[in-house]
Structure formats: structure tokens, C-alpha cells
Amino acid sequence: MDKKIVLKEMTDNFYSVHDMEAAKKLDAFLPGKIFDAHMHISDRPFYTKDILKFSDYYNDSAPLMGNREIVCNGIATPYTELRDKNERQKLTDFLVNELNMYPQNVGEIHVRPDDTEEDIEAQIIQHPGIRGLKCYHLLADRTDTFNAGIEEYLPEAAWEVANKHALAITLHMVRPKALADDDNRSYIKEMSKRYPNATLILAHAARSFAAWTAIEYVGELTGCENVWFDFSGICESTGMVAILNKVGVSRCMWGSDWNVSMSAGKAISIGGTFYWITANDIKNFNSKTDFHTYLVGTENLMATREACILTNQNEDAVEDLFYNNAARLFKR
């Protein structure tokens, strides 16, 4: 369902006057063309909408992005029903239809833990704009999927296909320590070396919602040339700063994580963990000083801007981060 964007002091779904103030700073920072490397396509309800279409995305993005040209990587949105191959096919059909309407964009189909190479290749041949694979822990064969090892939801068949066809794999790793988890890190290094023609994208700045997990360990991936990072959904600059300093901008891409981006709040590092502040939390906040919020998407863009300032990225590097790198990876 399309929702009109209106200005309110604070709301769960819409931009506030404070988001619009931030947009003025972002306008001077962002390049003229944007490649959103991580946004979601869905044939069923997800966060703020009944279905997720490219047209909805462009409407929602306009207040922050202005009239900029935006190209997208539409990632098939994960949900538990995708354990059924018929449900996965419905989602792929939806993605293909969206790519037909917006041929400048690319997309990623969802892979299931028990997929064979034949299963995956039957999906990717359905549209030339399918340039990547998406896996997600919800499909792991266990109850506590947030503790799943990567191999439990990313089948080796996906690596084989990605290596054969030079595709990307977007990985939202789990386990509490994310990149600081020894098994996660060992898996990433071993598999990226075994399949050098596949590109592994570590979503959410290697899931550095707890920033220390990237700060202390991302340096170990410096030599893994086919391991990339998208900066989607991250609301603090610290993890992004570590990646830019240790790996460099050439393997980094910005992503909105739409439509998670349309909720009020942010993810914060707290102790050795992280916490997602939501609209329900904000309603209970009290402050003796002036206090306001942004939407998650605004928080992310402002944090990315801050990371670029702190690491002295010039205009060319910012353009690489926001457009050129993704265009090169996804061949657009």
C-alpha cells in the first residue's frame, strides 16, 4: 500500500522536520547518482508496507535523495515460508516482474539451505537482471536461528553457482559476536578463497551493529579481495570507519535497507552488544534537553557521511561508495 509522506514531529512511518533538516546536509554530500546496493523486494507484508515494489521505494526515497538518479539491487526479502520451493518461486516471480518494469535495476533471488546447483540455476536464468543470491538465517533447520552457523543457511551450491556465473552473495551473518565469532570469520576466509570468482557481500558493514565486532576483526579480511561490505542499516559510524580504514573504499557500497529504513529509531552499540531503539522505546524517553529522532534511513545516511568525514574520503571516493563500486560489481 502506498503511503503519502508527510511531515510530523515524530512518527513511526514518515519523515519528520528533523529528517528534512538532515536532508539539507546530505544534499551537499551525496553524489548525483546513487546505487542502492541493499534494498528489499517482497510479495507480502514487511515492516511498513503490504508489499515492497520499486515504485514504493522511489516514492519513499525522494524526500532524502531529491531528484537523483537511483539504481537498485532489489533483494528478495526472507521469510520462513520460503522453506517451500513454491513460495520461493512466487517471490522470484515477483522480483522478475519488478525487474521487467525497472530494467535499470538488478536483483538477488533467495537461496534455501537444501538448494542444489540445479535449483539455483533454474532461478537465476529467469531474468538477466538477477545478479546475486541472498541467504538468511530464518531458513536454518533449528529453532534458535540467530545462533546458526553460516553453512546452515548458505548452501555450498550457492557458492558453486556464484563462482561459475560471477555472482554476488549477500550475507547477513548472525551469532552474537558477528565477525568476531571465530567460526563466522573462518568460514568467510575459507569459502572466499575456495570460490574466488564469487563476491561475498557482508551486509550491514559485516553486521557491526555492535561496532567493536568490526573494529577488532575486519583487518583479517584485508587480503580477501572478493569479500565486500554494504553499509545498509548501520546507524553509527564506528564500524564503517574501521572498514574504510582497514579495507578501503573500493570494496564498500552504500545500501538503504529499505523499508526497514522507514521506521523511527536506530541501532546502537551498548556494552558488548547492540540494541535496536524503536518507536515504542522513543515514546517512553524523557529528556531535560531538546530531543528529536530520525528515521533509520536518515540515521544511516548521516552515519555514513560521518564515516566519510572521519576517514577523509574525497568526492571521488564518496562517488565510488554510493555508485561506482556497486555499478562495477553488478555490471550496470
C-alpha positions as a LaTeX table, in Angstrom:
\begin{tabular}{lrrr}
\hline
Residue & $x$ (\AA) & $y$ (\AA) & $z$ (\AA) \\
\hline
Met1 & 0.00 & 0.00 & 0.00 \\
Asp2 & 1.39 & 3.40 & $-0.95$ \\
Lys3 & 1.54 & 5.90 & 1.89 \\
Lys4 & 1.87 & 9.63 & 1.42 \\
Ile5 & 4.98 & 11.06 & 3.05 \\
Val6 & 4.00 & 13.88 & 5.42 \\
Leu7 & 5.91 & 15.99 & 7.88 \\
Lys8 & 5.30 & 15.25 & 11.55 \\
Glu9 & 7.22 & 15.99 & 14.70 \\
Met10 & 7.73 & 12.27 & 15.27 \\
Thr11 & 6.07 & 9.22 & 13.80 \\
Asp12 & 6.92 & 5.61 & 13.10 \\
Asn13 & 6.49 & 5.69 & 9.34 \\
Phe14 & 7.06 & 9.20 & 7.98 \\
Tyr15 & 9.78 & 11.79 & 7.71 \\
Ser16 & 9.88 & 14.49 & 10.38 \\
Val17 & 11.01 & 18.09 & 10.11 \\
His18 & 14.30 & 16.90 & 11.61 \\
Asp19 & 14.80 & 14.37 & 8.81 \\
Met20 & 14.27 & 17.22 & 6.36 \\
Glu21 & 16.91 & 19.33 & 8.12 \\
Ala22 & 19.33 & 16.41 & 7.79 \\
Ala23 & 18.41 & 16.13 & 4.11 \\
Lys24 & 19.90 & 19.58 & 3.51 \\
Lys25 & 23.29 & 18.38 & 4.79 \\
Leu26 & 23.01 & 15.18 & 2.80 \\
Asp27 & 22.23 & 17.08 & $-0.38$ \\
Ala28 & 25.66 & 18.71 & $-0.25$ \\
Phe29 & 27.33 & 15.37 & 0.48 \\
Leu30 & 25.68 & 12.83 & $-1.84$ \\
Pro31 & 26.82 & 12.41 & $-5.47$ \\
Gly32 & 24.48 & 12.99 & $-8.38$ \\
Lys33 & 23.85 & 9.26 & $-8.98$ \\
Ile34 & 23.13 & 6.64 & $-6.34$ \\
Phe35 & 23.32 & 2.84 & $-6.47$ \\
Asp36 & 21.39 & 1.36 & $-3.57$ \\
Ala37 & 23.12 & $-1.99$ & $-3.10$ \\
His38 & 20.74 & $-3.33$ & $-0.44$ \\
Met39 & 17.01 & $-2.69$ & $-0.54$ \\
His40 & 14.18 & $-5.19$ & $-0.31$ \\
Ile41 & 11.56 & $-6.54$ & $-2.70$ \\
Ser42 & 8.68 & $-8.51$ & $-1.19$ \\
Asp43 & 5.40 & $-10.04$ & $-2.29$ \\
Arg44 & 3.99 & $-9.91$ & 1.24 \\
Pro45 & 3.92 & $-7.52$ & 4.23 \\
Phe46 & 7.28 & $-6.33$ & 5.54 \\
Tyr47 & 7.68 & $-3.52$ & 8.07 \\
Thr48 & 5.65 & $-0.54$ & 6.85 \\
Lys49 & 4.04 & $-1.89$ & 3.66 \\
Asp50 & 1.86 & $-4.73$ & 2.40 \\
Ile51 & 4.25 & $-5.45$ & $-0.48$ \\
Leu52 & 7.58 & $-3.90$ & $-1.46$ \\
Lys53 & 7.87 & $-2.57$ & $-5.01$ \\
Phe54 & 10.46 & $-0.41$ & $-6.72$ \\
Ser55 & 7.81 & 2.28 & $-7.19$ \\
Asp56 & 7.22 & 2.39 & $-3.42$ \\
Tyr57 & 10.94 & 2.65 & $-2.84$ \\
Tyr58 & 11.34 & 5.60 & $-5.19$ \\
Asn59 & 8.42 & 7.41 & $-3.55$ \\
Asp60 & 9.79 & 6.81 & $-0.08$ \\
Ser61 & 13.36 & 7.81 & $-1.02$ \\
Ala62 & 12.55 & 11.10 & $-2.75$ \\
Pro63 & 12.48 & 13.36 & 0.33 \\
Leu64 & 16.05 & 12.37 & 1.30 \\
Met65 & 17.51 & 11.78 & $-2.16$ \\
Gly66 & 15.82 & 14.57 & $-4.10$ \\
Asn67 & 15.83 & 14.12 & $-7.87$ \\
Arg68 & 18.95 & 11.99 & $-8.01$ \\
Glu69 & 19.13 & 9.05 & $-10.37$ \\
Ile70 & 18.91 & 5.90 & $-8.25$ \\
Val71 & 19.69 & 2.36 & $-9.38$ \\
Cys72 & 18.77 & $-0.50$ & $-7.04$ \\
Asn73 & 19.74 & $-4.02$ & $-6.11$ \\
Gly74 & 16.38 & $-5.47$ & $-5.11$ \\
Ile75 & 16.97 & $-8.28$ & $-2.62$ \\
Ala76 & 14.29 & $-10.94$ & $-2.29$ \\
Thr77 & 13.01 & $-10.48$ & 1.26 \\
Pro78 & 13.39 & $-13.51$ & 3.53 \\
Tyr79 & 10.53 & $-15.13$ & 5.41 \\
Thr80 & 10.12 & $-18.59$ & 6.88 \\
Glu81 & 7.59 & $-19.72$ & 4.27 \\
Leu82 & 10.44 & $-19.78$ & 1.73 \\
Arg83 & 11.25 & $-23.26$ & 3.02 \\
Asp84 & 8.58 & $-24.22$ & 0.48 \\
Lys85 & 10.00 & $-24.10$ & $-3.05$ \\
Asn86 & 6.65 & $-22.94$ & $-4.41$ \\
Glu87 & 6.70 & $-19.94$ & $-2.09$ \\
Arg88 & 10.26 & $-19.15$ & $-3.19$ \\
Gln89 & 9.12 & $-19.29$ & $-6.82$ \\
Lys90 & 6.31 & $-16.81$ & $-6.09$ \\
Leu91 & 8.87 & $-14.42$ & $-4.65$ \\
Thr92 & 11.17 & $-14.87$ & $-7.64$ \\
Asp93 & 8.23 & $-14.25$ & $-9.97$ \\
Phe94 & 7.50 & $-11.03$ & $-8.11$ \\
Leu95 & 11.14 & $-9.94$ & $-8.39$ \\
Val96 & 11.22 & $-10.74$ & $-12.11$ \\
Asn97 & 8.09 & $-8.67$ & $-12.68$ \\
Glu98 & 9.65 & $-5.74$ & $-10.84$ \\
Leu99 & 12.86 & $-6.02$ & $-12.89$ \\
Asn100 & 10.81 & $-6.04$ & $-16.09$ \\
Met101 & 9.22 & $-2.74$ & $-15.05$ \\
Tyr102 & 12.55 & $-1.22$ & $-13.92$ \\
Pro103 & 15.20 & $-2.73$ & $-16.23$ \\
Gln104 & 17.91 & $-0.38$ & $-14.98$ \\
Asn105 & 17.83 & $-2.24$ & $-11.65$ \\
Val106 & 19.23 & $-5.62$ & $-10.63$ \\
Gly107 & 18.09 & $-8.17$ & $-8.10$ \\
Glu108 & 19.03 & $-11.11$ & $-5.91$ \\
Ile109 & 17.00 & $-14.30$ & $-5.60$ \\
His110 & 16.71 & $-16.17$ & $-2.32$ \\
Val111 & 18.55 & $-19.44$ & $-1.83$ \\
Arg112 & 17.41 & $-22.18$ & 0.52 \\
Pro113 & 19.70 & $-24.36$ & 2.69 \\
Asp114 & 18.88 & $-27.53$ & 0.72 \\
Asp115 & 19.14 & $-25.98$ & $-2.74$ \\
Thr116 & 21.18 & $-27.79$ & $-5.35$ \\
Glu117 & 23.12 & $-26.08$ & $-8.12$ \\
Glu118 & 20.30 & $-27.01$ & $-10.48$ \\
Asp119 & 17.72 & $-25.41$ & $-8.17$ \\
Ile120 & 19.64 & $-22.15$ & $-8.04$ \\
Glu121 & 20.47 & $-22.01$ & $-11.73$ \\
Ala122 & 16.79 & $-22.54$ & $-12.52$ \\
Gln123 & 16.14 & $-19.36$ & $-10.54$ \\
Ile124 & 18.87 & $-17.11$ & $-11.92$ \\
Ile125 & 18.06 & $-17.82$ & $-15.57$ \\
Gln126 & 14.61 & $-16.29$ & $-15.15$ \\
His127 & 15.86 & $-12.75$ & $-15.74$ \\
Pro128 & 19.18 & $-11.24$ & $-16.94$ \\
Gly129 & 18.94 & $-8.65$ & $-14.16$ \\
Ile130 & 19.35 & $-11.31$ & $-11.47$ \\
Arg131 & 22.94 & $-10.67$ & $-10.41$ \\
Gly132 & 23.13 & $-12.16$ & $-6.96$ \\
Leu133 & 21.97 & $-14.58$ & $-4.30$ \\
Lys134 & 20.54 & $-13.88$ & $-0.86$ \\
Cys135 & 20.55 & $-16.24$ & 2.11 \\
Tyr136 & 19.06 & $-15.74$ & 5.57 \\
His137 & 19.24 & $-17.47$ & 8.93 \\
Leu138 & 15.44 & $-17.83$ & 9.25 \\
Leu139 & 15.63 & $-20.85$ & 6.96 \\
Ala140 & 18.21 & $-22.71$ & 9.06 \\
Asp141 & 16.97 & $-26.04$ & 10.39 \\
Arg142 & 16.97 & $-25.08$ & 14.05 \\
Thr143 & 14.81 & $-23.13$ & 16.49 \\
Asp144 & 17.40 & $-20.59$ & 17.61 \\
Thr145 & 18.32 & $-19.41$ & 14.11 \\
Phe146 & 20.16 & $-16.35$ & 15.43 \\
Asn147 & 22.85 & $-18.81$ & 16.56 \\
Ala148 & 23.11 & $-20.60$ & 13.23 \\
Gly149 & 26.46 & $-21.10$ & 11.53 \\
Ile150 & 26.66 & $-19.63$ & 8.04 \\
Glu151 & 26.82 & $-23.07$ & 6.45 \\
Glu152 & 23.40 & $-23.85$ & 7.97 \\
Tyr153 & 21.61 & $-21.32$ & 5.74 \\
Leu154 & 24.06 & $-20.70$ & 2.88 \\
Pro155 & 24.46 & $-23.92$ & 0.88 \\
Glu156 & 27.75 & $-24.63$ & $-0.85$ \\
Ala157 & 25.73 & $-24.98$ & $-4.06$ \\
Ala158 & 25.22 & $-21.21$ & $-3.90$ \\
Trp159 & 28.97 & $-20.70$ & $-3.87$ \\
Glu160 & 29.37 & $-23.06$ & $-6.81$ \\
Val161 & 26.79 & $-21.16$ & $-8.88$ \\
Ala162 & 28.08 & $-17.74$ & $-7.85$ \\
Asn163 & 31.61 & $-18.78$ & $-8.76$ \\
Lys164 & 30.51 & $-20.17$ & $-12.12$ \\
His165 & 28.45 & $-17.11$ & $-13.10$ \\
Ala166 & 30.41 & $-14.35$ & $-11.29$ \\
Leu167 & 27.51 & $-13.51$ & $-8.98$ \\
Ala168 & 27.34 & $-11.80$ & $-5.62$ \\
Ile169 & 26.12 & $-13.43$ & $-2.40$ \\
Thr170 & 24.66 & $-11.09$ & 0.22 \\
Leu171 & 25.22 & $-12.46$ & 3.71 \\
His172 & 23.60 & $-11.17$ & 6.88 \\
Met173 & 25.62 & $-13.22$ & 9.34 \\
Val174 & 24.28 & $-13.98$ & 12.79 \\
Arg175 & 25.58 & $-15.23$ & 16.15 \\
Pro176 & 26.06 & $-12.62$ & 18.88 \\
Lys177 & 29.67 & $-11.73$ & 18.02 \\
Ala178 & 29.10 & $-11.45$ & 14.24 \\
Leu179 & 32.54 & $-11.01$ & 12.60 \\
Ala180 & 34.21 & $-11.52$ & 15.99 \\
Asp181 & 32.86 & $-15.07$ & 16.04 \\
Asp182 & 35.76 & $-17.36$ & 15.17 \\
Asp183 & 33.59 & $-19.77$ & 13.17 \\
Asn184 & 31.99 & $-16.97$ & 11.14 \\
Arg185 & 35.36 & $-15.47$ & 10.34 \\
Ser186 & 36.98 & $-18.79$ & 9.44 \\
Tyr187 & 34.09 & $-19.65$ & 7.15 \\
Ile188 & 34.30 & $-16.33$ & 5.32 \\
Lys189 & 38.04 & $-16.62$ & 4.76 \\
Glu190 & 37.94 & $-20.27$ & 3.70 \\
Met191 & 34.98 & $-20.03$ & 1.30 \\
Ser192 & 36.03 & $-16.76$ & $-0.33$ \\
Lys193 & 39.41 & $-18.33$ & $-1.08$ \\
Arg194 & 37.83 & $-21.54$ & $-2.38$ \\
Tyr195 & 35.48 & $-19.64$ & $-4.73$ \\
Pro196 & 37.42 & $-16.59$ & $-5.96$ \\
Asn197 & 35.01 & $-15.72$ & $-8.79$ \\
Ala198 & 32.11 & $-15.26$ & $-6.35$ \\
Thr199 & 31.76 & $-11.99$ & $-4.44$ \\
Leu200 & 30.62 & $-12.24$ & $-0.82$ \\
Ile201 & 28.91 & $-9.08$ & 0.43 \\
Leu202 & 28.91 & $-8.79$ & 4.21 \\
Ala203 & 25.67 & $-6.92$ & 4.80 \\
His204 & 25.31 & $-4.19$ & 7.40 \\
Ala205 & 29.04 & $-3.46$ & 7.49 \\
Ala206 & 29.71 & $-7.08$ & 8.49 \\
Arg207 & 26.72 & $-6.80$ & 10.85 \\
Ser208 & 28.61 & $-4.34$ & 13.00 \\
Phe209 & 25.58 & $-3.14$ & 14.93 \\
Ala210 & 27.89 & $-3.80$ & 17.87 \\
Ala211 & 30.71 & $-1.72$ & 16.42 \\
Trp212 & 33.58 & $-3.48$ & 18.21 \\
Thr213 & 32.96 & $-6.67$ & 16.19 \\
Ala214 & 34.19 & $-4.88$ & 13.05 \\
Ile215 & 36.80 & $-2.68$ & 14.72 \\
Glu216 & 38.75 & $-5.59$ & 16.15 \\
Tyr217 & 38.46 & $-8.15$ & 13.35 \\
Val218 & 37.83 & $-6.61$ & 9.93 \\
Gly219 & 41.58 & $-6.28$ & 9.39 \\
Glu220 & 41.75 & $-10.06$ & 8.97 \\
Leu221 & 39.74 & $-9.70$ & 5.73 \\
Thr222 & 42.01 & $-7.13$ & 4.10 \\
Gly223 & 43.51 & $-9.73$ & 1.76 \\
Cys224 & 40.17 & $-11.33$ & 0.86 \\
Glu225 & 39.67 & $-9.38$ & $-2.36$ \\
Asn226 & 36.27 & $-10.92$ & $-3.14$ \\
Val227 & 34.80 & $-10.01$ & 0.25 \\
Trp228 & 32.87 & $-6.74$ & 0.06 \\
Phe229 & 30.77 & $-4.74$ & 2.51 \\
Asp230 & 27.47 & $-2.93$ & 2.25 \\
Phe231 & 26.75 & $-0.19$ & 4.77 \\
Ser232 & 22.98 & $-0.72$ & 4.93 \\
Gly233 & 21.10 & $-0.27$ & 8.20 \\
Ile234 & 24.14 & 0.79 & 10.26 \\
Cys235 & 23.34 & 3.87 & 12.36 \\
Glu236 & 26.75 & 4.53 & 13.96 \\
Ser237 & 29.86 & 5.45 & 12.04 \\
Thr238 & 32.41 & 3.47 & 14.07 \\
Gly239 & 32.24 & 0.12 & 12.27 \\
Met240 & 32.19 & 1.81 & 8.88 \\
Val241 & 35.24 & 3.86 & 9.85 \\
Ala242 & 37.11 & 0.66 & 10.73 \\
Ile243 & 36.22 & $-0.92$ & 7.37 \\
Leu244 & 37.17 & 2.17 & 5.36 \\
Asn245 & 40.48 & 2.47 & 7.22 \\
Lys246 & 41.49 & $-1.18$ & 7.08 \\
Val247 & 39.95 & $-2.45$ & 3.82 \\
Gly248 & 39.50 & 0.74 & 1.83 \\
Val249 & 36.56 & 2.21 & $-0.03$ \\
Ser250 & 36.91 & 0.11 & $-3.22$ \\
Arg251 & 35.05 & $-2.88$ & $-1.72$ \\
Cys252 & 32.37 & $-0.87$ & 0.07 \\
Met253 & 28.87 & 0.10 & $-1.06$ \\
Trp254 & 26.01 & 2.05 & 0.42 \\
Gly255 & 22.57 & 0.49 & 0.87 \\
Ser256 & 19.34 & 1.80 & 2.39 \\
Asp257 & 17.92 & $-1.44$ & 3.84 \\
Trp258 & 14.53 & $-0.14$ & 2.69 \\
Asn259 & 11.92 & $-0.46$ & 4.06 \\
Val260 & 13.47 & $-1.06$ & 7.47 \\
Ser261 & 14.77 & 2.44 & 6.76 \\
Met262 & 11.26 & 3.88 & 7.09 \\
Ser263 & 10.93 & 3.17 & 10.82 \\
Ala264 & 11.84 & 5.64 & 13.54 \\
Gly265 & 14.84 & 4.76 & 15.71 \\
Lys266 & 18.35 & 3.40 & 15.32 \\
Ala267 & 20.66 & 0.53 & 16.24 \\
Ile268 & 23.20 & 1.41 & 18.95 \\
Ser269 & 26.21 & $-0.34$ & 20.41 \\
Ile270 & 25.59 & $-0.95$ & 24.10 \\
Gly271 & 28.03 & $-2.79$ & 26.33 \\
Gly272 & 29.46 & $-5.59$ & 24.23 \\
Thr273 & 26.19 & $-5.97$ & 22.33 \\
Phe274 & 23.70 & $-3.80$ & 20.43 \\
Tyr275 & 20.11 & $-2.70$ & 20.77 \\
Trp276 & 17.52 & $-1.51$ & 18.24 \\
Ile277 & 15.76 & 1.58 & 19.56 \\
Thr278 & 12.24 & 1.54 & 18.10 \\
Ala279 & 9.32 & 3.95 & 18.04 \\
Asn280 & 7.88 & 2.21 & 21.11 \\
Asp281 & 11.08 & 2.90 & 23.04 \\
Ile282 & 11.15 & 6.52 & 21.94 \\
Lys283 & 7.65 & 7.15 & 23.29 \\
Asn284 & 8.98 & 6.41 & 26.79 \\
Phe285 & 12.11 & 8.58 & 26.56 \\
Asn286 & 12.37 & 11.63 & 28.80 \\
Ser287 & 14.95 & 14.37 & 28.41 \\
Lys288 & 15.63 & 17.72 & 30.06 \\
Thr289 & 17.27 & 18.91 & 26.87 \\
Asp290 & 15.94 & 19.22 & 23.34 \\
Phe291 & 15.42 & 15.75 & 21.87 \\
His292 & 14.36 & 14.50 & 18.45 \\
Thr293 & 14.68 & 11.43 & 16.27 \\
Tyr294 & 15.37 & 10.50 & 12.66 \\
Leu295 & 14.12 & 7.60 & 10.63 \\
Val296 & 16.55 & 4.69 & 10.42 \\
Gly297 & 17.35 & 5.63 & 6.81 \\
Thr298 & 18.32 & 9.15 & 7.82 \\
Glu299 & 20.40 & 7.86 & 10.74 \\
Asn300 & 22.22 & 5.54 & 8.34 \\
Leu301 & 22.98 & 8.24 & 5.77 \\
Met302 & 24.17 & 10.67 & 8.43 \\
Ala303 & 26.39 & 7.96 & 9.97 \\
Thr304 & 27.82 & 7.11 & 6.54 \\
Arg305 & 28.50 & 10.80 & 5.94 \\
Glu306 & 30.25 & 10.98 & 9.32 \\
Ala307 & 32.38 & 7.92 & 8.47 \\
Cys308 & 33.47 & 9.54 & 5.21 \\
Ile309 & 34.38 & 12.77 & 7.01 \\
Leu310 & 36.34 & 10.95 & 9.72 \\
Thr311 & 38.30 & 8.91 & 7.17 \\
Asn312 & 38.93 & 11.89 & 4.87 \\
Gln313 & 37.17 & 10.44 & 1.84 \\
Asn314 & 37.25 & 12.85 & $-1.11$ \\
Glu315 & 34.41 & 13.42 & $-3.59$ \\
Asp316 & 35.65 & 10.67 & $-5.91$ \\
Ala317 & 35.69 & 8.16 & $-3.05$ \\
Val318 & 32.18 & 9.16 & $-1.97$ \\
Glu319 & 31.00 & 8.65 & $-5.54$ \\
Asp320 & 32.65 & 5.21 & $-5.54$ \\
Leu321 & 30.92 & 4.30 & $-2.28$ \\
Phe322 & 27.50 & 5.50 & $-3.40$ \\
Tyr323 & 27.56 & 4.48 & $-7.07$ \\
Asn324 & 30.67 & 3.31 & $-8.93$ \\
Asn325 & 31.59 & 0.27 & $-6.83$ \\
Ala326 & 28.12 & $-1.25$ & $-6.99$ \\
Ala327 & 27.78 & $-0.44$ & $-10.68$ \\
Arg328 & 31.05 & $-2.28$ & $-11.29$ \\
Leu329 & 30.09 & $-5.28$ & $-9.16$ \\
Phe330 & 26.58 & $-5.67$ & $-10.58$ \\
Lys331 & 27.70 & $-4.76$ & $-14.14$ \\
Arg332 & 25.48 & $-1.71$ & $-14.54$ \\
\hline
\end{tabular}
